[in-house]
């Protein structure tokens, strides 16, 4: 800074750069102090060279600081633009997801497909129930034939062909009779 004052080339940016960077100011003061001592001693003619070199370095550093500050400003501007764009896209995404989640299914083709599948399911369930009742009815008929067969065998035994087993080996429960009657009624109604 002292060297700049000596040369008379002080600008506002150079003083800002020199004051904002204390280590540069100390170096300049140190070297400027050295040049003052060198100026006092007439044996060193390189003080003007040193002064020119310091001025050149100072102007380069000032240019570098200004270019970096401009770059910083442009990057800050880009950052704010990108943040704004990010907020906009997030809002749009939120709107789209809200619309898709709350939208009812109005597609005619999907409704008809669902209706056809439901009808097929109902038909299959009806056939399954009918098969269950048919199976129960057939088991009941077979049981009735078995009882008739046992009664026939008892009659044949009474005629003298074989010894007769008791007519009802296991007495039927009343609940079993009721169930059999209900199954017959259901099978007949189908």
KEKE-3310 file (N, C-alpha, C; in steps of 0.2 Angstrom, whole numbers, plus 5000, padded with zeros to 4 digits):
npx = (5004:5010:5019:5011:5005:5017:5019:5008:4997:4984:4969:4951:4947:4959:4963:4953:4955:4968:4966:4956:4963:4973:4985:4992:4993:5002:5013:5015:5018:5029:5038:5037:5043:5055:5059:5059:5070:5080:5079:5085:5097:5110:5116:5108:5101:5089:5077:5066:5063:5058:5047:5040:5037:5030:5018:5013:5010:5001:4991:4987:4982:4972:4964:4961:4954:4943:4938:4935:4925:4915:4912:4908:4896:4888:4887:4880:4868:4864:4862:4851:4841:4841:4836:4823:4817:4818:4809:4797:4795:4794:4781:4773:4774:4768:4755:4752:4753:4743:4732:4732:4730:4718:4709:4695:4692:4687:4687:4679:4682:4689:4680:4670:4678:4680:4667:4664:4673:4669:4656:4659:4666:4655:4647:4655:4656:4643:4642:4651:4645:4633:4639:4644:4631:4626:4635:4633:4620:4621:4629:4620:4610:4618:4620:4607:4604:4613:4608:4596:4601:4607:4595:4589:4598:4596:4583:4585:4593:4584:4577:4584:4597:4609:4616:4608:4613:4611:4597:4598:4613:4620:4612:4603:4606:4595:4598:4606:4597:4589:4598:4600:4588:4586:4596:4592:4580:4586:4593:4584:4577:4586)
npy = (4994:5006:5007:5009:5021:5029:5028:5034:5028:5023:5015:5013:5000:4993:4997:4992:4978:4977:4980:4971:4959:4955:4948:4951:4964:4965:4959:4968:4980:4976:4973:4986:4993:4988:4993:5007:5007:5003:5013:5023:5019:5021:5011:5001:4999:4992:4995:5002:4992:4983:4989:4991:4977:4974:4982:4977:4963:4966:4972:4961:4952:4960:4960:4946:4945:4952:4945:4933:4937:4941:4929:4922:4930:4927:4913:4912:4918:4909:4898:4903:4903:4890:4884:4890:4885:4871:4872:4875:4864:4854:4858:4856:4842:4838:4843:4835:4822:4822:4824:4812:4802:4805:4804:4796:4779:4780:4773:4765:4753:4746:4745:4737:4725:4722:4720:4709:4699:4698:4693:4680:4675:4674:4665:4654:4652:4648:4636:4629:4628:4621:4608:4604:4602:4592:4582:4579:4574:4563:4555:4553:4546:4534:4530:4527:4516:4507:4505:4499:4488:4481:4478:4469:4459:4455:4450:4439:4431:4428:4419:4409:4407:4413:4417:4430:4447:4460:4471:4485:4490:4502:4513:4527:4544:4557:4570:4567:4562:4572:4581:4574:4574:4588:4590:4582:4589:4601:4597:4592:4604:4610)
npz = (5000:5004:4994:4983:4986:4985:4971:4966:4960:4966:4967:4970:4971:4973:4985:4993:4991:4996:5009:5013:5014:5026:5027:5015:5016:5026:5021:5011:5018:5025:5014:5008:5019:5018:5006:5009:5017:5008:5000:5007:5008:4996:4989:4983:4969:4965:4970:4964:4954:4963:4968:4956:4953:4965:4963:4951:4955:4965:4957:4949:4959:4963:4951:4951:4962:4959:4948:4954:4963:4955:4948:4959:4962:4950:4952:4964:4959:4950:4958:4966:4956:4952:4964:4965:4954:4958:4968:4961:4953:4963:4968:4957:4956:4968:4966:4955:4960:4970:4962:4955:4965:4970:4960:4954:4947:4931:4919:4906:4900:4910:4920:4914:4912:4926:4930:4922:4927:4940:4938:4933:4944:4953:4946:4946:4960:4963:4956:4963:4976:4972:4968:4981:4988:4979:4981:4995:4994:4986:4995:5005:4998:4995:5008:5012:5003:5008:5020:5016:5010:5021:5028:5018:5018:5031:5030:5022:5030:5039:5033:5033:5027:5032:5048:5057:5057:5070:5066:5067:5069:5074:5082:5075:5078:5083:5079:5068:5059:5057:5050:5038:5033:5030:5021:5010:5007:5003:4992:4983:4981:4973)
capx = (5000:5014:5022:5006:5005:5023:5019:5002:4992:4980:4962:4947:4947:4966:4964:4949:4959:4974:4963:4952:4967:4978:4992:4995:4995:5008:5018:5017:5021:5036:5042:5038:5047:5062:5061:5061:5077:5084:5080:5089:5104:5110:5119:5104:5097:5083:5070:5061:5061:5054:5041:5036:5035:5024:5012:5011:5007:4995:4985:4985:4978:4965:4960:4959:4948:4936:4935:4932:4919:4910:4910:4903:4889:4885:4885:4874:4862:4862:4859:4844:4837:4839:4831:4816:4815:4816:4802:4791:4794:4791:4774:4770:4774:4763:4749:4750:4752:4736:4727:4731:4728:4711:4705:4691:4692:4681:4688:4674:4684:4691:4674:4667:4682:4679:4661:4664:4677:4664:4651:4663:4667:4648:4645:4660:4654:4636:4643:4654:4640:4629:4643:4644:4625:4625:4639:4630:4614:4623:4631:4614:4607:4622:4619:4600:4605:4617:4603:4591:4605:4607:4588:4588:4602:4593:4577:4588:4596:4579:4574:4589:4603:4615:4614:4606:4616:4606:4595:4602:4619:4621:4606:4604:4604:4590:4601:4609:4591:4587:4602:4599:4581:4587:4600:4587:4576:4590:4595:4577:4575:4590)
capy = (5000:5012:5007:5012:5029:5032:5028:5038:5024:5020:5015:5011:4992:4991:4998:4987:4972:4977:4980:4965:4953:4957:4945:4954:4971:4965:4958:4975:4984:4973:4975:4993:4996:4986:4998:5013:5007:5003:5020:5027:5017:5022:5006:4996:5002:4988:4997:5004:4986:4979:4993:4989:4971:4974:4985:4972:4958:4969:4973:4954:4950:4964:4957:4940:4945:4955:4940:4928:4940:4941:4922:4921:4933:4923:4906:4914:4919:4902:4894:4905:4901:4882:4883:4892:4880:4865:4873:4875:4857:4850:4860:4853:4835:4837:4843:4829:4816:4823:4823:4805:4799:4807:4803:4789:4775:4781:4770:4761:4747:4743:4744:4731:4720:4720:4717:4702:4695:4697:4688:4674:4673:4672:4659:4648:4650:4645:4629:4625:4626:4615:4602:4602:4599:4586:4577:4577:4571:4556:4551:4551:4540:4528:4528:4524:4510:4503:4502:4494:4482:4477:4475:4464:4454:4452:4446:4433:4428:4426:4414:4403:4406:4414:4420:4437:4452:4464:4475:4492:4489:4508:4517:4533:4549:4561:4575:4565:4561:4579:4584:4570:4577:4594:4589:4579:4595:4606:4593:4592:4610:4612)
capz = (5000:5004:4987:4979:4988:4982:4964:4964:4956:4970:4965:4976:4971:4975:4992:4996:4990:5001:5016:5015:5015:5030:5026:5009:5018:5030:5016:5007:5023:5026:5008:5008:5024:5016:5001:5011:5020:5003:4997:5011:5006:4989:4986:4980:4963:4963:4974:4959:4951:4968:4968:4950:4954:4970:4960:4946:4959:4968:4952:4947:4964:4963:4946:4952:4967:4956:4944:4959:4966:4949:4948:4965:4961:4945:4955:4968:4955:4947:4964:4968:4950:4953:4970:4963:4949:4962:4972:4956:4951:4969:4969:4952:4958:4973:4962:4950:4964:4973:4957:4953:4971:4972:4954:4954:4941:4926:4913:4904:4899:4916:4923:4911:4914:4933:4930:4919:4932:4946:4936:4932:4951:4955:4943:4949:4967:4962:4954:4969:4981:4969:4969:4988:4989:4976:4985:5001:4992:4984:5001:5008:4995:4996:5015:5012:5000:5013:5025:5013:5009:5027:5029:5014:5021:5037:5028:5019:5035:5043:5029:5035:5023:5036:5054:5055:5062:5072:5061:5067:5072:5077:5082:5073:5082:5080:5075:5061:5055:5055:5045:5032:5030:5027:5015:5005:5005:4999:4985:4979:4979:4968)
cpx = (5004:5017:5017:5005:5011:5022:5013:4997:4987:4973:4958:4947:4954:4966:4959:4952:4964:4971:4959:4957:4973:4985:4996:4997:5001:5014:5020:5020:5028:5040:5043:5043:5054:5064:5063:5068:5082:5085:5084:5096:5105:5114:5115:5099:5090:5077:5065:5059:5056:5047:5037:5033:5029:5018:5009:5007:5001:4989:4983:4981:4971:4961:4957:4953:4942:4933:4932:4925:4913:4908:4906:4896:4885:4883:4880:4867:4859:4859:4852:4839:4835:4835:4824:4813:4813:4810:4796:4790:4792:4783:4770:4769:4769:4756:4747:4749:4745:4731:4726:4729:4720:4706:4702:4693:4686:4682:4683:4676:4686:4685:4670:4671:4681:4672:4661:4668:4672:4659:4653:4664:4660:4646:4649:4658:4648:4637:4646:4649:4635:4632:4643:4637:4624:4629:4636:4624:4616:4626:4625:4611:4611:4621:4612:4601:4609:4612:4598:4595:4605:4600:4587:4592:4599:4587:4580:4590:4590:4576:4579:4595:4609:4612:4613:4610:4610:4604:4598:4608:4621:4615:4607:4602:4599:4593:4604:4603:4589:4591:4601:4593:4582:4591:4596:4583:4580:4592:4589:4576:4580:4589)
cpy = (5006:5012:5010:5020:5032:5033:5033:5034:5020:5021:5012:5003:4990:4992:4993:4980:4971:4977:4974:4959:4956:4954:4948:4961:4971:4964:4965:4980:4982:4975:4982:4996:4994:4991:5005:5013:5006:5009:5024:5025:5018:5016:5001:5000:4998:4990:4999:4997:4982:4983:4991:4982:4970:4977:4980:4966:4960:4970:4966:4952:4954:4961:4950:4940:4948:4949:4935:4931:4940:4934:4920:4923:4929:4916:4907:4915:4913:4898:4896:4903:4894:4881:4885:4887:4873:4866:4872:4867:4852:4852:4856:4845:4834:4838:4837:4823:4816:4822:4815:4800:4799:4806:4796:4786:4776:4778:4765:4754:4743:4741:4737:4725:4717:4717:4710:4697:4693:4692:4681:4671:4670:4666:4653:4646:4647:4637:4625:4623:4621:4609:4600:4599:4592:4580:4574:4573:4564:4552:4549:4546:4534:4526:4524:4517:4505:4500:4497:4487:4478:4474:4469:4458:4451:4448:4439:4428:4424:4419:4407:4402:4408:4417:4427:4441:4456:4469:4482:4491:4496:4512:4524:4539:4554:4567:4573:4564:4568:4582:4580:4573:4583:4594:4586:4585:4600:4603:4593:4599:4613:4609)
cpz = (5000:4997:4982:4980:4985:4975:4962:4960:4961:4968:4971:4977:4974:4983:4996:4996:4995:5008:5018:5016:5019:5029:5020:5011:5022:5026:5013:5012:5024:5020:5007:5013:5021:5010:5003:5014:5014:4999:5000:5010:4999:4986:4982:4975:4962:4967:4969:4955:4956:4968:4962:4951:4959:4967:4955:4950:4962:4963:4949:4952:4964:4957:4947:4957:4964:4952:4948:4962:4961:4948:4954:4965:4956:4948:4960:4965:4952:4952:4966:4962:4951:4959:4968:4958:4953:4965:4967:4954:4957:4969:4963:4953:4963:4970:4958:4955:4968:4968:4955:4959:4972:4966:4954:4947:4936:4920:4912:4903:4905:4920:4920:4912:4921:4933:4927:4924:4938:4944:4935:4939:4954:4952:4945:4956:4967:4961:4959:4974:4978:4970:4976:4990:4986:4979:4991:5000:4990:4990:5005:5005:4996:5003:5015:5008:5004:5018:5022:5012:5015:5029:5025:5016:5027:5036:5025:5025:5039:5039:5030:5031:5028:5043:5053:5060:5064:5067:5061:5072:5076:5077:5080:5078:5079:5076:5068:5056:5052:5049:5038:5029:5027:5021:5009:5002:5000:4992:4981:4977:4973:4961)
residu = (UNK:UNK:UNK:UNK:UNK:UNK:UNK:UNK:UNK:UNK:UNK:UNK:UNK:UNK:UNK:UNK:UNK:UNK:UNK:UNK:UNK:UNK:UNK:UNK:UNK:UNK:UNK:UNK:UNK:UNK:UNK:UNK:UNK:UNK:UNK:UNK:UNK:UNK:UNK:UNK:UNK:UNK:UNK:UNK:UNK:UNK:UNK:UNK:UNK:UNK:UNK:UNK:UNK:UNK:UNK:UNK:UNK:UNK:UNK:UNK:UNK:UNK:UNK:UNK:UNK:UNK:UNK:UNK:UNK:UNK:UNK:UNK:UNK:UNK:UNK:UNK:UNK:UNK:UNK:UNK:UNK:UNK:UNK:UNK:UNK:UNK:UNK:UNK:UNK:UNK:UNK:UNK:UNK:UNK:UNK:UNK:UNK:UNK:UNK:UNK:UNK:UNK:UNK:UNK:UNK:UNK:UNK:UNK:UNK:UNK:UNK:UNK:UNK:UNK:UNK:UNK:UNK:UNK:UNK:UNK:UNK:UNK:UNK:UNK:UNK:UNK:UNK:UNK:UNK:UNK:UNK:UNK:UNK:UNK:UNK:UNK:UNK:UNK:UNK:UNK:UNK:UNK:UNK:UNK:UNK:UNK:UNK:UNK:UNK:UNK:UNK:UNK:UNK:UNK:UNK:UNK:UNK:UNK:UNK:UNK:UNK:UNK:UNK:UNK:UNK:UNK:UNK:UNK:UNK:UNK:UNK:UNK:UNK:UNK:UNK:UNK:UNK:UNK:UNK:UNK:UNK:UNK:UNK:UNK:UNK:UNK:UNK:UNK:UNK:UNK)
# end
